[in-house]
């Protein structure tokens, strides 16, 4: 019984240490929009990329894929993504990062759903891929 209690205590104390933080690292500089290059996509080739400037015309609940650079954090769980057409607001929950660290110069792809809040449009991200 004592061994089981000791083992359970050891597992509980080491689990937070082993968990990867990940998330956005603001160090680095995003490339200018005209220098954003295509990269390997961890999605199917026939998946269509949505431009940031198209988001206001889409309906809430529409599924989109955006590709660009996260250039800064704009709130607690919101970030600004820039692509060749402009910028978009992203809502990214902690579990979506999956331990990945993203810098402004990293090209990423995100899959999510469009949400309209008054005159504000954001994408609730479900998947994030480093390209």
ChimeraX attribute file (.defattr): number of C-alpha atoms within 10 A of each C-alpha:
attribute: neighborCount
match mode: 1-to-1
recipient: residues
	/A:1	6
	/A:2	7
	/A:3	8
	/A:4	9
	/A:5	10
	/A:6	11
	/A:7	12
	/A:8	11
	/A:9	11
	/A:10	11
	/A:11	11
	/A:12	11
	/A:13	11
	/A:14	10
	/A:15	9
	/A:16	10
	/A:17	9
	/A:18	8
	/A:19	10
	/A:20	12
	/A:21	15
	/A:22	15
	/A:23	18
	/A:24	17
	/A:25	15
	/A:26	16
	/A:27	12
	/A:28	12
	/A:29	12
	/A:30	20
	/A:31	17
	/A:32	12
	/A:33	14
	/A:34	9
	/A:35	10
	/A:36	18
	/A:37	12
	/A:38	11
	/A:39	12
	/A:40	12
	/A:41	14
	/A:42	11
	/A:43	11
	/A:44	7
	/A:45	8
	/A:46	6
	/A:47	10
	/A:48	10
	/A:49	13
	/A:50	16
	/A:51	19
	/A:52	23
	/A:53	13
	/A:54	11
	/A:55	22
	/A:56	16
	/A:57	8
	/A:58	14
	/A:59	13
	/A:60	16
	/A:61	13
	/A:62	12
	/A:63	17
	/A:64	21
	/A:65	20
	/A:66	24
	/A:67	27
	/A:68	29
	/A:69	27
	/A:70	27
	/A:71	25
	/A:72	18
	/A:73	16
	/A:74	12
	/A:75	11
	/A:76	9
	/A:77	11
	/A:78	18
	/A:79	20
	/A:80	17
	/A:81	22
	/A:82	26
	/A:83	24
	/A:84	17
	/A:85	14
	/A:86	13
	/A:87	18
	/A:88	22
	/A:89	21
	/A:90	26
	/A:91	21
	/A:92	21
	/A:93	14
	/A:94	12
	/A:95	12
	/A:96	17
	/A:97	20
	/A:98	15
	/A:99	13
	/A:100	16
	/A:101	15
	/A:102	23
	/A:103	21
	/A:104	21
	/A:105	18
	/A:106	19
	/A:107	23
	/A:108	23
	/A:109	22
	/A:110	23
	/A:111	20
	/A:112	21
	/A:113	19
	/A:114	20
	/A:115	21
	/A:116	15
	/A:117	8
	/A:118	6
	/A:119	6
	/A:120	9
	/A:121	19
	/A:122	22
	/A:123	28
	/A:124	21
	/A:125	22
	/A:126	16
	/A:127	15
	/A:128	21
	/A:129	19
	/A:130	18
	/A:131	15
